[in-house]
Amino acid sequence: MGRLAHAVLLAAALLLQAAPALAAPQLPAFRTLDGAAVPAASLHGKVTVVALFSVTCPFCMNEAPKLQKLYRDNRATLNVVAVSVDRVDAVASARTWTRKYGLTHPVTADHARFEAVLGKPKGIPSLYVFDRSGRLARTEVGEMLDEDFDDIARYAQAQAALAAAPAVPLATDLRQDAIAAKRSGTPLVLFFTLPDCTYCHAVRQNYLAPLVRGEAGQGYVVREIVIDGQRKAAGLDGKAATHRELARQFKARFGPTVLFVDASGKALAPPLAGGDTAGMYGAYLDGRLAAARSQLAGSVN
């Protein structure tokens, strides 16, 4: 049975793609055994495990207690939904199944809604893992091992930790940030934003957050400054200033604007202003970073 350890990177990549070529199947809405409607959005914010079962399947019988334990021990970070694929007396048999295994996670016989987005199952049991936004991240067919369920739990915990951490840290001490950037031989990247700016959000998530995480093989010190913000931060001179005052110092008036500066605040590359309207933002960003690193290398030599 395949493991889910690499699914963290897969799901993160899906989240960071602004326009993937093929959209992953979405978690569907469904009805519980009592007929209550469960909107798909109500499960968003946590990893969701969908397990297809039949009451006549011995492997499903083995998995049912493990799924309940997975849910019981990790319900803060994941959901579990068991879906009966039985065609005869599905609701009644699923209710008996729920009582037999003491299931406290949702159980449904609304298999048609899941098949509409996932297709016919290739075997039973089948398990599907959806990410925090409700997109399919992993599929497993056949009985799962204990270590597979452990992997799912770790994946859910990692996803929760990733969501809790800010994609790009807000500026609090630019002088220390500049020192850290200088030590790494990279420019200090300053990201100026405005609240409720959709372009700012796209640039933050799709382009600057990967720089912070070092996904291109080189980590960068990137700090967000809210153009009209009143949060206090230390400037490059060490003096306290609001984000609004810092934006004025750097002459940043529009969001998103990205600056590439050295420890003194000197520009190392032209500013990158505006959003990814032409689909070329990544190339422009790479060009600015290369130019800034070249300027830094030249100043050292």
C-alpha positions as CSV (number, residue, x, y, z in Angstrom):
1,M,0.0,0.0,0.0
2,G,1.4,3.4,-1.0
3,R,2.4,5.8,1.7
4,L,1.2,9.4,2.1
5,A,4.4,11.1,3.3
6,H,5.0,12.8,0.0
7,A,1.4,14.0,-0.2
8,V,2.2,17.1,1.9
9,L,4.3,18.5,-1.0
10,L,1.7,17.4,-3.5
11,A,-1.2,19.2,-1.8
12,A,1.0,22.3,-1.1
13,A,1.8,22.4,-4.8
14,L,-1.9,22.2,-5.7
15,L,-2.6,25.1,-3.4
16,L,0.1,27.2,-4.8
17,Q,-0.9,26.8,-8.5
18,A,-2.9,29.8,-9.5
19,A,-4.4,28.0,-12.6
20,P,-3.6,24.3,-12.7
21,A,-4.0,22.6,-16.0
22,L,-6.2,19.9,-14.7
23,A,-8.4,20.7,-11.6
24,A,-8.4,18.1,-8.9
25,P,-11.8,16.6,-8.1
26,Q,-13.6,18.5,-5.4
27,L,-15.1,17.1,-2.2
28,P,-18.9,16.9,-2.9
29,A,-21.8,17.8,-0.7
30,F,-23.8,14.8,0.7
31,R,-26.5,13.7,3.0
32,T,-26.1,11.8,6.3
33,L,-28.0,8.6,7.1
34,D,-30.7,10.8,8.7
35,G,-31.0,12.9,5.6
36,A,-29.3,16.0,6.9
37,A,-27.4,18.0,4.2
38,V,-23.6,18.4,4.7
39,P,-22.2,21.2,2.5
40,A,-18.7,20.5,1.2
41,A,-17.6,23.9,2.5
42,S,-18.5,22.8,6.1
43,L,-15.6,20.3,5.8
44,H,-13.1,22.8,4.5
45,G,-10.3,23.9,6.8
46,K,-9.3,20.3,7.7
47,V,-8.0,17.4,5.7
48,T,-11.0,15.1,4.9
49,V,-10.7,11.3,4.6
50,V,-13.5,9.7,2.5
51,A,-13.6,5.9,3.0
52,L,-15.9,3.8,0.7
53,F,-17.1,0.6,2.3
54,S,-19.5,-2.3,1.9
55,V,-21.0,-4.1,4.9
56,T,-20.1,-7.4,3.2
57,C,-16.4,-6.5,2.7
58,P,-14.1,-8.2,5.3
59,F,-11.3,-5.7,4.6
60,C,-13.7,-2.9,5.3
61,M,-14.5,-4.6,8.6
62,N,-10.8,-4.5,9.5
63,E,-10.6,-0.8,8.5
64,A,-13.7,0.5,10.3
65,P,-12.1,0.5,13.8
66,K,-8.9,2.1,12.5
67,L,-10.8,4.9,10.8
68,Q,-12.7,5.6,14.0
69,K,-9.4,5.7,15.9
70,L,-7.9,8.0,13.2
71,Y,-10.9,10.3,13.7
72,R,-11.0,10.1,17.4
73,D,-7.3,10.9,17.8
74,N,-7.0,13.6,15.1
75,R,-10.4,15.3,14.8
76,A,-8.8,18.7,15.4
77,T,-7.0,18.4,12.1
78,L,-9.0,16.0,10.0
79,N,-12.5,14.8,9.1
80,V,-13.5,11.2,8.3
81,V,-16.6,10.3,6.2
82,A,-17.5,6.7,5.6
83,V,-19.6,6.1,2.4
84,S,-21.6,2.9,1.9
85,V,-21.6,1.7,-1.7
86,D,-24.2,-1.0,-1.0
87,R,-27.2,-0.9,-3.3
88,V,-29.7,-3.0,-1.2
89,D,-30.9,-1.6,2.1
90,A,-28.0,0.7,2.2
91,V,-29.2,3.1,4.8
92,A,-30.4,0.4,7.2
93,S,-27.2,-1.6,6.9
94,A,-25.1,1.5,7.2
95,R,-26.9,2.3,10.5
96,T,-26.2,-1.2,11.8
97,W,-22.6,-0.7,10.7
98,T,-22.3,2.6,12.6
99,R,-23.6,1.0,15.8
100,K,-21.5,-2.1,15.5
101,Y,-18.2,-0.2,15.3
102,G,-19.3,2.8,17.5
103,L,-18.6,5.3,14.7
104,T,-18.8,8.9,15.7
105,H,-17.7,10.4,12.4
106,P,-20.2,11.0,9.6
107,V,-21.5,7.9,7.7
108,T,-23.6,8.2,4.5
109,A,-25.2,6.0,1.9
110,D,-25.1,8.9,-0.6
111,H,-22.5,7.2,-2.8
112,A,-23.9,8.6,-6.1
113,R,-22.6,12.1,-5.2
114,F,-19.1,10.8,-4.5
115,E,-19.1,8.7,-7.7
116,A,-20.1,11.8,-9.7
117,V,-16.8,13.4,-8.9
118,L,-14.5,10.4,-8.2
119,G,-15.9,7.9,-10.7
120,K,-16.7,4.3,-10.0
121,P,-14.4,2.8,-7.4
122,K,-11.8,0.4,-8.7
123,G,-12.1,-1.7,-5.6
124,I,-13.5,-1.8,-2.0
125,P,-12.3,-0.5,0.3
126,S,-11.2,2.7,-1.4
127,L,-9.9,5.7,0.4
128,Y,-9.6,9.3,-0.8
129,V,-7.8,12.1,1.0
130,F,-8.9,15.7,0.3
131,D,-6.8,18.7,1.3
132,R,-8.0,21.6,3.5
133,S,-9.6,23.3,0.5
134,G,-11.6,20.2,-0.5
135,R,-9.5,19.1,-3.4
136,L,-8.4,15.5,-3.9
137,A,-4.8,14.9,-2.9
138,R,-4.5,11.1,-2.7
139,T,-6.3,7.9,-3.6
140,E,-5.8,4.4,-2.1
141,V,-7.5,1.2,-3.1
142,G,-7.4,-1.9,-0.9
143,E,-7.0,-2.4,2.8
144,M,-4.9,0.2,4.5
145,L,-2.1,-0.6,7.0
146,D,-1.6,1.0,10.4
147,E,1.4,2.9,9.1
148,D,-0.8,4.3,6.3
149,F,-3.2,5.8,8.8
150,D,-0.3,7.2,10.7
151,D,0.9,8.9,7.5
152,I,-2.6,10.4,7.0
153,A,-2.5,11.8,10.6
154,R,1.0,13.3,10.0
155,Y,-0.2,14.8,6.7
156,A,-3.2,16.4,8.4
157,Q,-1.0,17.8,11.2
158,A,1.5,19.2,8.6
159,Q,-1.3,20.8,6.7
160,A,-2.7,22.4,9.8
161,A,0.7,23.7,10.8
162,L,1.3,25.1,7.3
163,A,-2.1,26.9,7.4
164,A,-1.3,28.3,10.9
165,A,2.0,29.8,9.8
166,P,1.9,33.1,8.0
167,A,2.8,32.7,4.3
168,V,5.0,35.8,4.5
169,P,5.9,37.2,7.9
170,L,4.9,40.8,8.7
171,A,7.7,43.2,9.3
172,T,8.6,43.7,12.9
173,D,12.4,44.4,12.8
174,L,13.8,45.3,9.4
175,R,17.3,45.9,10.8
176,Q,17.6,42.4,12.0
177,D,16.0,41.1,8.8
178,A,18.6,43.0,6.8
179,I,21.4,41.4,8.8
180,A,19.9,38.0,8.2
181,A,19.6,38.6,4.5
182,K,23.2,39.9,4.3
183,R,24.5,36.8,6.0
184,S,22.8,34.6,3.5
185,G,24.0,36.7,0.5
186,T,20.5,37.6,-0.6
187,P,18.6,40.8,-0.9
188,L,16.0,41.8,1.7
189,V,12.7,41.4,-0.1
190,L,10.0,43.9,1.0
191,F,6.4,43.2,0.1
192,F,4.0,46.1,0.3
193,T,0.3,45.3,0.4
194,L,-3.2,46.7,0.9
195,P,-6.0,44.9,2.8
196,D,-8.5,43.0,0.7
197,C,-6.2,43.2,-2.3
198,T,-6.7,40.1,-4.4
199,Y,-3.5,40.7,-6.4
200,C,-1.6,41.0,-3.2
201,H,-3.0,37.6,-2.0
202,A,-2.1,35.9,-5.2
203,V,1.5,37.3,-5.2
204,R,1.9,36.3,-1.5
205,Q,0.7,32.8,-1.9
206,N,1.9,31.9,-5.3
207,Y,5.3,33.6,-5.5
208,L,6.6,35.0,-2.3
209,A,5.6,32.2,0.2
210,P,7.7,29.7,-1.8
211,L,10.7,32.1,-1.5
212,V,10.2,32.1,2.3
213,R,10.1,28.3,2.4
214,G,13.2,28.0,0.2
215,E,11.4,25.9,-2.4
216,A,13.7,27.1,-5.2
217,G,16.7,25.9,-3.3
218,Q,17.5,29.3,-1.8
219,G,15.6,30.8,1.1
220,Y,15.0,34.6,1.2
221,V,14.1,37.0,3.9
222,V,10.8,38.4,2.8
223,R,8.8,40.8,5.0
224,E,5.3,42.1,4.4
225,I,4.5,45.8,5.1
226,V,0.9,46.9,5.0
227,I,0.9,50.3,3.2
228,D,-1.8,51.9,5.4
229,G,-1.1,49.8,8.5
230,Q,-0.6,51.1,12.0
231,R,1.5,48.1,13.3
232,K,4.8,49.2,14.7
233,A,8.1,47.8,13.4
234,A,11.8,48.8,13.6
235,G,13.1,50.3,10.4
236,L,16.5,49.6,8.8
237,D,17.8,52.4,11.1
238,G,16.4,50.6,14.1
239,K,13.9,53.3,14.9
240,A,10.3,52.4,15.5
241,A,7.8,53.3,12.8
242,T,4.4,52.2,11.7
243,H,3.9,50.2,8.5
244,R,2.4,53.3,7.0
245,E,5.5,55.3,7.8
246,L,7.8,52.6,6.4
247,A,5.8,52.5,3.2
248,R,6.3,56.3,2.8
249,Q,10.0,55.9,3.5
250,F,10.3,53.4,0.7
251,K,7.9,55.4,-1.5
252,A,5.6,52.4,-1.9
253,R,2.1,53.6,-2.7
254,F,0.5,50.7,-4.5
255,G,-0.1,47.1,-3.6
256,P,1.3,44.7,-4.4
257,T,4.8,46.3,-4.7
258,V,8.0,44.2,-4.2
259,L,11.3,45.9,-3.4
260,F,14.8,44.3,-3.4
261,V,17.1,46.2,-1.1
262,D,20.4,45.8,0.7
263,A,21.0,46.4,4.5
264,S,21.1,50.2,3.9
265,G,17.9,50.2,2.0
266,K,19.6,50.8,-1.4
267,A,17.6,49.3,-4.3
268,L,19.4,46.3,-5.9
269,A,16.9,45.8,-8.7
270,P,13.9,47.7,-10.1
271,P,10.6,47.5,-8.1
272,L,8.1,44.9,-9.1
273,A,4.7,46.5,-9.0
274,G,1.3,45.1,-9.8
275,G,-0.2,41.6,-10.0
276,D,0.3,38.6,-12.3
277,T,-2.1,39.9,-15.0
278,A,0.0,38.6,-17.9
279,G,1.1,35.3,-16.4
280,M,4.8,36.4,-16.4
281,Y,5.1,37.4,-12.8
282,G,7.4,34.4,-11.9
283,A,9.8,35.3,-14.7
284,Y,9.9,38.9,-13.7
285,L,10.5,38.0,-10.1
286,D,13.3,35.6,-11.0
287,G,14.9,38.3,-13.1
288,R,14.8,40.9,-10.2
289,L,16.2,38.4,-7.7
290,A,19.1,37.5,-10.1
291,A,19.9,41.1,-10.7
292,A,19.8,41.9,-6.9
293,R,22.1,38.9,-6.1
294,S,24.5,40.1,-8.9
295,Q,24.6,43.6,-7.4
296,L,25.3,42.1,-3.9
297,A,28.1,39.9,-5.3
298,G,29.6,42.8,-7.1
299,S,29.6,45.0,-4.0
300,V,31.4,42.2,-2.1
301,N,34.1,41.8,-4.8
